[in-house]
Amino acid sequence: MMNEFDQRPWGSYTVLDEGEDYKVKRIEVLPNKRLSYQKHQRRFEHWFVVRGIAKVTLNGVEKLVKQGESVDISVGASHRVENPESDQTLIFIETQIGDYFGEDDIVRLEDDFGRTEQS
């Protein structure tokens, strides 16, 4: 099975496994980059940090999630992950649980790369 790989402005992701009701991704966030502040209507996410420190914003509250720690993102929760490190790529494993995993389930509230629906 060929793993799906996608390069993004903030880093990249690789789909490690997927089934009818789940998807697992390895996500790399480059130093000092962050993903869009977003939410999903059809999936729950679990993030497990394997390298670096993730600065996670969850419903407006920021917290640091260190290597070996995890965070859960409930359906409909506004969330963002950021790599505050200047010299190390952040790597985390994202497990998605739900009934739909398409990119069109992403509602971007803020984005450093001009990808919000409002713009």
Beta strands, then each sheet from edge to edge (+ up, - down):
strand 1: 5-8
strand 2: 11-19
strand 3: 22-29
strand 4: 37-40
strand 5: 43-51
strand 6: 53-58
strand 7: 61-66
strand 8: 70-73
strand 9: 79-82
strand 10: 90-98
strand 11: 106-110
sheet 1: 1+ 2- 3+ 10- 5+ 8-
sheet 2: 4+ 11-
sheet 3: 7+ 6- 9+
end
